[in-house]
Amino acid sequence: MLFDVERTTVSGRPALVVRGELDIATAPVLAAAGAAELAGRPAALVVDLSATTFLDSSGARQLVRLGRQGQADGVTVQLLCPRDNGPVRLVLDLLDVDSVVPVVESLPPGRRHGDPS
């Protein structure tokens, strides 16, 4: 499967959707996309790993770096990874990525334009 990072929104939040294998060869692509998103100083950024098929320690390290950079920039970074994505979730859990970057199974629906706060 090809690797891709798509800029989009998830539940009304800016998001990077990661598809394919996030590893030593593809982590720099995520790093560049993450830096571009954080440069805009959004309030929050979601990294959607739902379509990620493989994650190695290099990919996990890049997710942690992205989370730490977000913290330094005042941006809340969350990783979206459902439990049914077993191979990726296993690596996140074994490396305790959640201690640095929150890992969530789903996000509440985002507000639509014009909805009350």
N, CA, C and O atoms as a Tinker XYZ file with bonds, in Angstrom:
   468  protein
     1  N      0.850000   -1.187000    0.000000    73     2
     2  CA     0.000000    0.000000    0.000000    64     1     3
     3  C      0.884000    1.234000    0.000000    63     2     4     5
     4  O      1.908000    1.272000    0.682000    81     3
     5  N      0.502000    2.205000   -0.737000    73     3     6
     6  CA     1.221000    3.473000   -0.775000    64     5     7
     7  C      1.006000    4.248000    0.508000    63     6     8     9
     8  O      0.006000    4.056000    1.200000    81     7
     9  N      1.937000    5.118000    0.821000    73     7    10
    10  CA     1.841000    5.974000    2.002000    64     9    11
    11  C      1.327000    7.334000    1.578000    63    10    12    13
    12  O      1.681000    7.847000    0.517000    81    11
    13  N      0.482000    7.915000    2.429000    73    11    14
    14  CA    -0.081000    9.228000    2.129000    64    13    15
    15  C     -0.435000    9.918000    3.435000    63    14    16    17
    16  O     -0.874000    9.273000    4.388000    81    15
    17  N     -0.245000   11.229000    3.475000    73    15    18
    18  CA    -0.722000   12.063000    4.572000    64    17    19
    19  C     -1.619000   13.108000    3.943000    63    18    20    21
    20  O     -1.164000   13.931000    3.149000    81    19
    21  N     -2.888000   13.075000    4.298000    73    19    22
    22  CA    -3.872000   14.000000    3.734000    64    21    23
    23  C     -4.275000   15.034000    4.770000    63    22    24    25
    24  O     -4.611000   14.691000    5.903000    81    23
    25  N     -4.239000   16.299000    4.377000    73    23    26
    26  CA    -4.728000   17.382000    5.231000    64    25    27
    27  C     -6.234000   17.486000    5.045000    63    26    28    29
    28  O     -6.719000   17.617000    3.921000    81    27
    29  N     -6.973000   17.430000    6.149000    73    27    30
    30  CA    -8.423000   17.466000    6.095000    64    29    31
    31  C     -8.956000   17.940000    7.443000    63    30    32    33
    32  O     -8.213000   18.541000    8.219000    81    31
    33  N    -10.216000   17.684000    7.731000    73    31    34
    34  CA   -10.782000   17.927000    9.059000    64    33    35
    35  C    -11.462000   16.651000    9.525000    63    34    36    37
    36  O    -12.024000   15.899000    8.729000    81    35
    37  N    -11.401000   16.425000   10.821000    73    35    38
    38  CA   -12.077000   15.298000   11.455000    64    37    39
    39  C    -12.864000   15.864000   12.628000    63    38    40    41
    40  O    -12.288000   16.487000   13.520000    81    39
    41  N    -14.170000   15.653000   12.632000    73    39    42
    42  CA   -15.042000   16.199000   13.681000    64    41    43
    43  C    -14.832000   17.696000   13.856000    63    42    44    45
    44  O    -14.833000   18.203000   14.978000    81    43
    45  N    -14.651000   18.405000   12.737000    73    43    46
    46  CA   -14.510000   19.852000   12.770000    64    45    47
    47  C    -13.138000   20.352000   13.177000    63    46    48    49
    48  O    -12.945000   21.558000   13.332000    81    47
    49  N    -12.183000   19.455000   13.352000    73    47    50
    50  CA   -10.828000   19.848000   13.753000    64    49    51
    51  C     -9.861000   19.648000   12.590000    63    50    52    53
    52  O    -10.052000   18.732000   11.790000    81    51
    53  N     -8.820000   20.490000   12.476000    73    51    54
    54  CA    -7.791000   20.231000   11.462000    64    53    55
    55  C     -7.181000   18.862000   11.725000    63    54    56    57
    56  O     -6.969000   18.478000   12.875000    81    55
    57  N     -6.901000   18.131000   10.654000    73    55    58
    58  CA    -6.413000   16.765000   10.825000    64    57    59
    59  C     -5.436000   16.379000    9.730000    63    58    60    61
    60  O     -5.457000   16.909000    8.619000    81    59
    61  N     -4.586000   15.438000   10.087000    73    59    62
    62  CA    -3.721000   14.756000    9.142000    64    61    63
    63  C     -4.142000   13.296000    9.157000    63    62    64    65
    64  O     -4.043000   12.630000   10.187000    81    63
    65  N     -4.607000   12.800000    8.027000    73    63    66
    66  CA    -5.009000   11.399000    7.916000    64    65    67
    67  C     -3.826000   10.640000    7.326000    63    66    68    69
    68  O     -3.385000   10.924000    6.213000    81    67
    69  N     -3.319000    9.671000    8.089000    73    67    70
    70  CA    -2.141000    8.897000    7.696000    64    69    71
    71  C     -2.612000    7.553000    7.152000    63    70    72    73
    72  O     -3.269000    6.783000    7.853000    81    71
    73  N     -2.267000    7.280000    5.887000    73    71    74
    74  CA    -2.652000    6.017000    5.253000    64    73    75
    75  C     -1.398000    5.233000    4.883000    63    74    76    77
    76  O     -0.436000    5.789000    4.352000    81    75
    77  N     -1.424000    3.939000    5.170000    73    75    78
    78  CA    -0.299000    3.082000    4.801000    64    77    79
    79  C      0.637000    2.855000    5.961000    63    78    80    81
    80  O      0.228000    2.906000    7.121000    81    79
    81  N      1.897000    2.603000    5.651000    73    79    82
    82  CA     2.902000    2.237000    6.642000    64    81    83
    83  C      3.687000    3.459000    7.114000    63    82    84    85
    84  O      4.352000    4.132000    6.325000    81    83
    85  N      3.597000    3.730000    8.411000    73    83    86
    86  CA     4.345000    4.836000    9.016000    64    85    87
    87  C      5.599000    4.237000    9.647000    63    86    88    89
    88  O      5.547000    3.634000   10.719000    81    87
    89  N      6.722000    4.418000    8.961000    73    87    90
    90  CA     7.971000    3.792000    9.390000    64    89    91
    91  C      9.142000    4.726000    9.136000    63    90    92    93
    92  O      8.956000    5.914000    8.871000    81    91
    93  N     10.341000    4.186000    9.219000    73    91    94
    94  CA    11.548000    5.010000    9.074000    64    93    95
    95  C     11.602000    5.732000    7.718000    63    94    96    97
    96  O     12.142000    6.834000    7.622000    81    95
    97  N     11.049000    5.119000    6.688000    73    95    98
    98  CA    11.085000    5.725000    5.353000    64    97    99
    99  C     10.031000    6.813000    5.171000    63    98   100   101
   100  O     10.234000    7.746000    4.394000    81    99
   101  N      8.903000    6.702000    5.881000    73    99   102
   102  CA     7.790000    7.633000    5.657000    64   101   103
   103  C      7.615000    8.657000    6.775000    63   102   104   105
   104  O      6.901000    9.643000    6.592000    81   103
   105  N      8.251000    8.448000    7.929000    73   103   106
   106  CA     8.124000    9.390000    9.042000    64   105   107
   107  C      8.492000   10.827000    8.652000    63   106   108   109
   108  O      7.849000   11.761000    9.133000    81   107
   109  N      9.510000   11.041000    7.791000    73   107   110
   110  CA     9.821000   12.421000    7.388000    64   109   111
   111  C      8.671000   13.109000    6.639000    63   110   112   113
   112  O      8.534000   14.331000    6.709000    81   111
   113  N      7.854000   12.342000    5.931000    73   111   114
   114  CA     6.699000   12.925000    5.237000    64   113   115
   115  C      5.696000   13.444000    6.270000    63   114   116   117
   116  O      5.157000   14.541000    6.129000    81   115
   117  N      5.454000   12.643000    7.306000    73   115   118
   118  CA     4.565000   13.084000    8.381000    64   117   119
   119  C      5.162000   14.292000    9.102000    63   118   120   121
   120  O      4.436000   15.221000    9.457000    81   119
   121  N      6.467000   14.287000    9.317000    73   119   122
   122  CA     7.119000   15.419000    9.989000    64   121   123
   123  C      6.887000   16.712000    9.224000    63   122   124   125
   124  O      6.569000   17.740000    9.823000    81   123
   125  N      7.043000   16.670000    7.916000    73   123   126
   126  CA     6.853000   17.870000    7.095000    64   125   127
   127  C      5.396000   18.329000    7.120000    63   126   128   129
   128  O      5.121000   19.523000    7.243000    81   127
   129  N      4.471000   17.387000    7.005000    73   127   130
   130  CA     3.043000   17.742000    7.032000    64   129   131
   131  C      2.655000   18.297000    8.398000    63   130   132   133
   132  O      1.898000   19.263000    8.489000    81   131
   133  N      3.175000   17.686000    9.453000    73   131   134
   134  CA     2.880000   18.170000   10.802000    64   133   135
   135  C      3.424000   19.559000   11.042000    63   134   136   137
   136  O      2.743000   20.402000   11.626000    81   135
   137  N      4.648000   19.811000   10.597000    73   135   138
   138  CA     5.248000   21.140000   10.756000    64   137   139
   139  C      4.431000   22.196000   10.019000    63   138   140   141
   140  O      4.230000   23.302000   10.522000    81   139
   141  N      3.961000   21.846000    8.824000    73   139   142
   142  CA     3.149000   22.789000    8.052000    64   141   143
   143  C      1.841000   23.105000    8.779000    63   142   144   145
   144  O      1.412000   24.258000    8.811000    81   143
   145  N      1.214000   22.093000    9.355000    73   143   146
   146  CA    -0.039000   22.321000   10.087000    64   145   147
   147  C      0.205000   23.152000   11.342000    63   146   148   149
   148  O     -0.530000   24.103000   11.608000    81   147
   149  N      1.228000   22.802000   12.113000    73   147   150
   150  CA     1.502000   23.526000   13.351000    64   149   151
   151  C      1.906000   24.965000   13.090000    63   150   152   153
   152  O      1.683000   25.827000   13.940000    81   151
   153  N      2.490000   25.244000   11.946000    73   151   154
   154  CA     2.880000   26.617000   11.607000    64   153   155
   155  C      1.678000   27.544000   11.561000    63   154   156   157
   156  O      1.805000   28.741000   11.816000    81   155
   157  N      0.510000   26.999000   11.239000    73   155   158
   158  CA    -0.710000   27.797000   11.210000    64   157   159
   159  C     -1.308000   28.041000   12.585000    63   158   160   161
   160  O     -2.307000   28.750000   12.707000    81   159
   161  N     -0.708000   27.462000   13.626000    73   159   162
   162  CA    -1.141000   27.620000   15.020000    64   161   163
   163  C     -2.641000   27.343000   15.227000    63   162   164   165
   164  O     -3.353000   28.182000   15.778000    81   163
   165  N     -3.124000   26.161000   14.784000    73   163   166
   166  CA    -4.514000   25.836000   15.085000    64   165   167
   167  C     -4.662000   25.573000   16.585000    63   166   168   169
   168  O     -3.668000   25.309000   17.262000    81   167
   169  N     -5.866000   25.641000   17.104000    73   167   170
   170  CA    -6.083000   25.337000   18.524000    64   169   171
   171  C     -5.826000   23.862000   18.799000    63   170   172   173
   172  O     -5.355000   23.494000   19.876000    81   171
   173  N     -6.141000   23.016000   17.809000    73   171   174
   174  CA    -5.991000   21.569000   17.978000    64   173   175
   175  C     -5.616000   20.945000   16.639000    63   174   176   177
   176  O     -5.879000   21.509000   15.577000    81   175
   177  N     -5.002000   19.777000   16.711000    73   175   178
   178  CA    -4.654000   19.008000   15.523000    64   177   179
   179  C     -4.880000   17.537000   15.826000    63   178   180   181
   180  O     -4.418000   17.022000   16.844000    81   179
   181  N     -5.589000   16.873000   14.940000    73   179   182
   182  CA    -5.832000   15.436000   15.057000    64   181   183
   183  C     -4.943000   14.730000   14.045000    63   182   184   185
   184  O     -4.873000   15.130000   12.883000    81   183
   185  N     -4.265000   13.677000   14.491000    73   183   186
   186  CA    -3.541000   12.802000   13.580000    64   185   187
   187  C     -4.338000   11.506000   13.553000    63   186   188   189
   188  O     -4.332000   10.741000   14.517000    81   187
   189  N     -5.022000   11.270000   12.442000    73   187   190
   190  CA    -5.914000   10.128000   12.302000    64   189   191
   191  C     -5.129000    8.928000   11.776000    63   190   192   193
   192  O     -4.684000    8.915000   10.628000    81   191
   193  N     -4.969000    7.932000   12.626000    73   191   194
   194  CA    -4.230000    6.718000   12.287000    64   193   195
   195  C     -5.157000    5.560000   11.947000    63   194   196   197
   196  O     -4.710000    4.414000   11.890000    81   195
   197  N     -6.424000    5.830000   11.722000    73   195   198
   198  CA    -7.399000    4.778000   11.444000    64   197   199
   199  C     -7.030000    3.955000   10.218000    63   198   200   201
   200  O     -7.280000    2.750000   10.188000    81   199
   201  N     -6.437000    4.588000    9.204000    73   199   202
   202  CA    -6.079000    3.901000    7.959000    64   201   203
   203  C     -4.584000    3.563000    7.891000    63   202   204   205
   204  O     -4.077000    3.192000    6.833000    81   203
   205  N     -3.885000    3.693000    9.018000    73   203   206
   206  CA    -2.477000    3.337000    9.066000    64   205   207
   207  C     -2.383000    1.828000    9.248000    63   206   208   209
   208  O     -3.010000    1.269000   10.148000    81   207
   209  N     -1.608000    1.172000    8.403000    73   207   210
   210  CA    -1.557000   -0.291000    8.416000    64   209   211
   211  C     -0.371000   -0.848000    9.184000    63   210   212   213
   212  O     -0.364000   -2.026000    9.540000    81   211
   213  N      0.643000   -0.008000    9.446000    73   211   214
   214  CA     1.847000   -0.464000   10.134000    64   213   215
   215  C      2.493000    0.734000   10.801000    63   214   216   217
   216  O      2.493000    1.837000   10.254000    81   215
   217  N      3.045000    0.512000   11.991000    73   215   218
   218  CA     3.739000    1.568000   12.720000    64   217   219
   219  C      4.979000    0.963000   13.363000    63   218   220   221
   220  O      4.884000   -0.009000   14.113000    81   219
   221  N      6.150000    1.542000   13.066000    73   219   222
   222  CA     7.362000    1.089000   13.746000    64   221   223
   223  C      7.800000    2.164000   14.743000    63   222   224   225
   224  O      7.139000    3.191000   14.894000    81   223
   225  N      8.912000    1.913000   15.412000    73   223   226
   226  CA     9.363000    2.849000   16.443000    64   225   227
   227  C      9.721000    4.220000   15.865000    63   226   228   229
   228  O      9.574000    5.233000   16.549000    81   227
   229  N     10.188000    4.265000   14.618000    73   227   230
   230  CA    10.500000    5.559000   13.983000    64   229   231
   231  C      9.233000    6.371000   13.769000    63   230   232   233
   232  O      9.219000    7.583000   13.988000    81   231
   233  N      8.173000    5.705000   13.343000    73   231   234
   234  CA     6.896000    6.377000   13.171000    64   233   235
   235  C      6.330000    6.846000   14.502000    63   234   236   237
   236  O      5.819000    7.960000   14.608000    81   235
   237  N      6.422000    5.988000   15.524000    73   235   238
   238  CA     5.946000    6.359000   16.860000    64   237   239
   239  C      6.739000    7.545000   17.405000    63   238   240   241
   240  O      6.178000    8.453000   18.018000    81   239
   241  N      8.050000    7.523000   17.173000    73   239   242
   242  CA     8.898000    8.632000   17.618000    64   241   243
   243  C      8.442000    9.935000   16.961000    63   242   244   245
   244  O      8.408000   10.980000   17.611000    81   243
   245  N      8.095000    9.875000   15.684000    73   243   246
   246  CA     7.649000   11.088000   14.991000    64   245   247
   247  C      6.317000   11.580000   15.551000    63   246   248   249
   248  O      6.096000   12.788000   15.643000    81   247
   249  N      5.438000   10.672000   15.923000    73   247   250
   250  CA     4.170000   11.073000   16.540000    64   249   251
   251  C      4.423000   11.781000   17.874000    63   250   252   253
   252  O      3.778000   12.784000   18.181000    81   251
   253  N      5.362000   11.257000   18.662000    73   251   254
   254  CA     5.717000   11.894000   19.932000    64   253   255
   255  C      6.322000   13.272000   19.683000    63   254   256   257
   256  O      5.982000   14.231000   20.377000    81   255
   257  N      7.210000   13.378000   18.705000    73   255   258
   258  CA     7.805000   14.693000   18.370000    64   257   259
   259  C      6.726000   15.693000   17.976000    63   258   260   261
   260  O      6.753000   16.851000   18.392000    81   259
   261  N      5.789000   15.235000   17.178000    73   259   262
   262  CA     4.699000   16.108000   16.747000    64   261   263
   263  C      3.875000   16.573000   17.953000    63   262   264   265
   264  O      3.505000   17.744000   18.046000    81   263
   265  N      3.596000   15.654000   18.865000    73   263   266
   266  CA     2.857000   16.013000   20.078000    64   265   267
   267  C      3.608000   17.013000   20.934000    63   266   268   269
   268  O      3.022000   17.971000   21.438000    81   267
   269  N      4.910000   16.791000   21.099000    73   267   270
   270  CA     5.727000   17.716000   21.901000    64   269   271
   271  C      5.836000   19.084000   21.239000    63   270   272   273
   272  O      5.794000   20.110000   21.919000    81   271
   273  N      5.976000   19.102000   19.911000    73   271   274
   274  CA     6.030000   20.382000   19.212000    64   273   275
   275  C      4.702000   21.114000   19.361000    63   274   276   277
   276  O      4.674000   22.330000   19.551000    81   275
   277  N      3.600000   20.368000   19.274000    73   275   278
   278  CA     2.289000   20.973000   19.490000    64   277   279
   279  C      2.186000   21.595000   20.871000    63   278   280   281
   280  O      1.704000   22.719000   21.014000    81   279
   281  N      2.638000   20.867000   21.893000    73   279   282
   282  CA     2.609000   21.400000   23.259000    64   281   283
   283  C      3.417000   22.693000   23.344000    63   282   284   285
   284  O      2.971000   23.666000   23.952000    81   283
   285  N      4.590000   22.704000   22.743000    73   283   286
   286  CA     5.441000   23.897000   22.775000    64   285   287
   287  C      4.785000   25.073000   22.062000    63   286   288   289
   288  O      4.996000   26.227000   22.433000    81   287
   289  N      3.987000   24.776000   21.035000    73   287   290
   290  CA     3.330000   25.817000   20.253000    64   289   291
   291  C      1.935000   26.159000   20.777000    63   290   292   293
   292  O      1.261000   27.021000   20.213000    81   291
   293  N      1.493000   25.495000   21.848000    73   291   294
   294  CA     0.158000   25.746000   22.388000    64   293   295
   295  C     -0.958000   25.088000   21.589000    63   294   296   297
   296  O     -2.106000   25.528000   21.641000    81   295
   297  N     -0.622000   24.039000   20.851000    73   295   298
   298  CA    -1.599000   23.312000   20.031000    64   297   299
   299  C     -1.863000   21.949000   20.673000    63   298   300   301
   300  O     -0.923000   21.210000   20.965000    81   299
   301  N     -3.119000   21.620000   20.890000    73   299   302
   302  CA    -3.480000   20.319000   21.425000    64   301   303
   303  C     -3.441000   19.299000   20.298000    63   302   304   305
   304  O     -4.213000   19.398000   19.345000    81   303
   305  N     -2.551000   18.321000   20.398000    73   303   306
   306  CA    -2.438000   17.266000   19.395000    64   305   307
   307  C     -3.027000   15.995000   19.987000    63   306   308   309
   308  O     -2.713000   15.620000   21.116000    81   307
   309  N     -3.893000   15.330000   19.205000    73   307   310
   310  CA    -4.469000   14.052000   19.600000    64   309   311
   311  C     -4.237000   13.046000   18.492000    63   310   312   313
   312  O     -4.259000   13.387000   17.310000    81   311
   313  N     -4.015000   11.801000   18.888000    73   311   314
   314  CA    -3.905000   10.705000   17.928000    64   313   315
   315  C     -5.208000    9.936000   17.956000    63   314   316   317
   316  O     -5.662000    9.498000   19.013000    81   315
   317  N     -5.804000    9.774000   16.793000    73   315   318
   318  CA    -7.048000    9.014000   16.667000    64   317   319
   319  C     -6.697000    7.631000   16.142000    63   318   320   321
   320  O     -6.257000    7.480000   15.002000    81   319
   321  N     -6.897000    6.613000   16.994000    73   319   322
   322  CA    -6.581000    5.244000   16.596000    64   321   323
   323  C     -7.559000    4.297000   17.285000    63   322   324   325
   324  O     -7.418000    4.017000   18.476000    81   323
   325  N     -8.549000    3.805000   16.542000    73   323   326
   326  CA    -9.506000    2.874000   17.132000    64   325   327
   327  C     -8.830000    1.583000   17.589000    63   326   328   329
   328  O     -7.828000    1.168000   17.007000    81   327
   329  N     -9.364000    0.958000   18.611000    73   327   330
   330  CA    -8.814000   -0.302000   19.124000    64   329   331
   331  C     -8.814000   -1.394000   18.062000    63   330   332   333
   332  O     -7.981000   -2.300000   18.110000    81   331
   333  N     -9.742000   -1.322000   17.099000    73   331   334
   334  CA    -9.775000   -2.378000   16.077000    64   333   335
   335  C     -8.634000   -2.271000   15.064000    63   334   336   337
   336  O     -8.481000   -3.143000   14.208000    81   335
   337  N     -7.838000   -1.212000   15.156000    73   335   338
   338  CA    -6.609000   -1.134000   14.362000    64   337   339
   339  C     -5.500000   -1.731000   15.223000    63   338   340   341
   340  O     -4.589000   -1.032000   15.666000    81   339
   341  N     -5.598000   -3.030000   15.444000    73   339   342
   342  CA    -4.734000   -3.737000   16.377000    64   341   343
   343  C     -3.244000   -3.552000   16.195000    63   342   344   345
   344  O     -2.555000   -3.257000   17.171000    81   343
   345  N     -2.702000   -3.711000   14.974000    73   343   346
   346  CA    -1.249000   -3.601000   14.814000    64   345   347
   347  C     -0.694000   -2.235000   15.212000    63   346   348   349
   348  O      0.370000   -2.151000   15.825000    81   347
   349  N     -1.401000   -1.182000   14.870000    73   347   350
   350  CA    -0.929000    0.171000   15.189000    64   349   351
   351  C     -1.171000    0.466000   16.663000    63   350   352   353
   352  O     -0.303000    1.017000   17.341000    81   351
   353  N     -2.338000    0.104000   17.153000    73   351   354
   354  CA    -2.668000    0.368000   18.555000    64   353   355
   355  C     -1.719000   -0.375000   19.494000    63   354   356   357
   356  O     -1.359000    0.147000   20.550000    81   355
   357  N     -1.315000   -1.579000   19.121000    73   355   358
   358  CA    -0.387000   -2.354000   19.941000    64   357   359
   359  C      0.936000   -1.604000   20.129000    63   358   360   361
   360  O      1.453000   -1.528000   21.243000    81   359
   361  N      1.482000   -1.053000   19.047000    73   359   362
   362  CA     2.743000   -0.308000   19.135000    64   361   363
   363  C      2.556000    0.944000   19.995000    63   362   364   365
   364  O      3.395000    1.243000   20.844000    81   363
   365  N      1.462000    1.674000   19.779000    73   363   366
   366  CA     1.208000    2.872000   20.584000    64   365   367
   367  C      1.134000    2.521000   22.066000    63   366   368   369
   368  O      1.685000    3.233000   22.906000    81   367
   369  N      0.447000    1.414000   22.388000    73   367   370
   370  CA     0.295000    1.005000   23.782000    64   369   371
   371  C      1.611000    0.500000   24.376000    63   370   372   373
   372  O      1.958000    0.853000   25.503000    81   371
   373  N      2.343000   -0.324000   23.624000    73   371   374
   374  CA     3.608000   -0.862000   24.132000    64   373   375
   375  C      4.636000    0.232000   24.404000    63   374   376   377
   376  O      5.404000    0.146000   25.362000    81   375
   377  N      4.647000    1.254000   23.564000    73   375   378
   378  CA     5.600000    2.360000   23.726000    64   377   379
   379  C      5.059000    3.476000   24.620000    63   378   380   381
   380  O      5.733000    4.483000   24.835000    81   379
   381  N      3.841000    3.296000   25.142000    73   379   382
   382  CA     3.211000    4.257000   26.050000    64   381   383
   383  C      3.174000    5.668000   25.454000    63   382   384   385
   384  O      3.425000    6.654000   26.146000    81   383
   385  N      2.861000    5.741000   24.180000    73   383   386
   386  CA     2.776000    7.028000   23.477000    64   385   387
   387  C      1.737000    7.935000   24.139000    63   386   388   389
   388  O      1.888000    9.157000   24.153000    81   387
   389  N      0.680000    7.326000   24.687000    73   387   390
   390  CA    -0.393000    8.087000   25.327000    64   389   391
   391  C      0.102000    8.921000   26.511000    63   390   392   393
   392  O     -0.580000    9.861000   26.922000    81   391
   393  N      1.265000    8.600000   27.064000    73   391   394
   394  CA     1.796000    9.398000   28.178000    64   393   395
   395  C      2.290000   10.765000   27.702000    63   394   396   397
   396  O      2.476000   11.679000   28.505000    81   395
   397  N      2.503000   10.896000   26.379000    73   395   398
   398  CA     2.973000   12.162000   25.812000    64   397   399
   399  C      1.904000   12.808000   24.940000    63   398   400   401
   400  O      1.676000   14.015000   25.019000    81   399
   401  N      1.249000   12.002000   24.109000    73   399   402
   402  CA     0.230000   12.489000   23.175000    64   401   403
   403  C     -1.038000   11.682000   23.416000    63   402   404   405
   404  O     -1.003000   10.455000   23.329000    81   403
   405  N     -2.159000   12.338000   23.716000    73   403   406
   406  CA    -3.380000   11.582000   23.955000    64   405   407
   407  C     -3.779000   10.730000   22.745000    63   406   408   409
   408  O     -3.808000   11.210000   21.611000    81   407
   409  N     -4.085000    9.462000   23.012000    73   407   410
   410  CA    -4.571000    8.540000   21.986000    64   409   411
   411  C     -6.045000    8.286000   22.288000    63   410   412   413
   412  O     -6.393000    7.826000   23.375000    81   411
   413  N     -6.902000    8.588000   21.325000    73   411   414
   414  CA    -8.344000    8.405000   21.512000    64   413   415
   415  C     -8.888000    7.452000   20.455000    63   414   416   417
   416  O     -8.331000    7.329000   19.364000    81   415
   417  N     -9.987000    6.781000   20.796000    73   415   418
   418  CA   -10.617000    5.840000   19.873000    64   417   419
   419  C    -11.574000    6.527000   18.916000    63   418   420   421
   420  O    -11.786000    6.060000   17.797000    81   419
   421  N    -12.150000    7.635000   19.356000    73   419   422
   422  CA   -13.084000    8.389000   18.518000    64   421   423
   423  C    -13.123000    9.819000   19.032000    63   422   424   425
   424  O    -12.651000   10.120000   20.129000    81   423
   425  N    -13.692000   10.683000   18.220000    73   423   426
   426  CA   -13.826000   12.088000   18.596000    64   425   427
   427  C    -15.302000   12.443000   18.608000    63   426   428   429
   428  O    -16.074000   11.923000   17.803000    81   427
   429  N    -15.701000   13.331000   19.519000    73   427   430
   430  CA   -17.088000   13.778000   19.483000    64   429   431
   431  C    -17.329000   14.559000   18.199000    63   430   432   433
   432  O    -16.397000   15.141000   17.645000    81   431
   433  N    -18.565000   14.579000   17.722000    73   431   434
   434  CA   -18.841000   15.353000   16.506000    64   433   435
   435  C    -18.463000   16.814000   16.706000    63   434   436   437
   436  O    -18.656000   17.374000   17.785000    81   435
   437  N    -17.927000   17.418000   15.667000    73   435   438
   438  CA   -17.544000   18.830000   15.723000    64   437   439
   439  C    -18.754000   19.731000   15.589000    63   438   440   441
   440  O    -19.798000   19.333000   15.072000    81   439
   441  N    -18.591000   20.955000   16.068000    73   439   442
   442  CA   -19.659000   21.931000   15.903000    64   441   443
   443  C    -19.736000   22.350000   14.448000    63   442   444   445
   444  O    -18.719000   22.492000   13.770000    81   443
   445  N    -20.948000   22.543000   13.987000    73   443   446
   446  CA   -21.137000   23.089000   12.649000    64   445   447
   447  C    -21.206000   24.595000   12.754000    63   446   448   449
   448  O    -21.558000   25.134000   13.803000    81   447
   449  N    -20.872000   25.278000   11.671000    73   447   450
   450  CA   -20.926000   26.730000   11.641000    64   449   451
   451  C    -22.325000   27.186000   12.022000    63   450   452   453
   452  O    -23.316000   26.708000   11.469000    81   451
   453  N    -22.401000   28.113000   12.970000    73   451   454
   454  CA   -23.690000   28.647000   13.395000    64   453   455
   455  C    -24.265000   27.950000   14.615000    63   454   456   457
   456  O    -25.236000   28.440000   15.192000    81   455
   457  N    -23.689000   26.808000   15.032000    73   455   458
   458  CA   -24.165000   26.139000   16.236000    64   457   459
   459  C    -23.783000   26.977000   17.452000    63   458   460   461
   460  O    -22.746000   27.641000   17.452000    81   459
   461  N    -24.622000   26.946000   18.492000    73   459   462
   462  CA   -24.248000   27.665000   19.717000    64   461   463
   463  C    -23.036000   27.031000   20.363000    63   462   464   465
   464  O    -22.803000   25.834000   20.193000    81   463
   465  N    -22.257000   27.808000   21.101000    73   463   466
   466  CA   -21.039000   27.308000   21.774000    64   465   467
   467  C    -21.351000   26.362000   22.872000    63   466   468
   468  O    -20.441000   25.857000   23.530000    81   467
